[in-house]
Amino acid sequence: GFVFDCRFIYNPGRKEEYKALTGKDKEIILFLESQDEMTKFLNNIYDITDPAIENYLERDFSDLMISFGCTGGQHRSVYASEKMKEHISEKYPSVIIELHHIEIEKGLFTGK
């Protein structure tokens, strides 16, 4: 699979008003979508992962893991993984996606 590091993208968690939010909250989504680095990063990831997904589909393989990480697992990696899920769902509708936000699932961040 793939592991992508989101730490180079500005962390919205450094701003007080965003600390309790996650990458699934509208305010964080708007903030990250305003960052050119995030858009370029995701487009590059799609270029890397799409051929692997297509290869897996052609060969009837399963269980390709695509992971994102950042400092706290709350803002950037959550947003990036949600966008990856959206991309795969639109481009490869037959793919079954399991998305886990580990830090959120642990109950560490609940958003609003």
C-alpha angles and dihedrals in degrees: 000000000000136000119195127192115218097181095106091065114088109270112235087200088077088072114080095223091057101043096096094043131085136215088268093063119098094235093055092044091054091045094051094042088057090059112091089203092062094051092048091045093053093045090053090049092051089052090053100041102039094071090050092050091048091049091050091050093049092050096041091242122153141194104053108170122209113185134187127196138185137163098286105009090237113097121011101030092044091051093045093050092048090052090048090052090050091049094049093044091053098041099035107028093173092062116103110220128202111191121191126183097196099192092046091046089054086060094245094125124026101169118217 
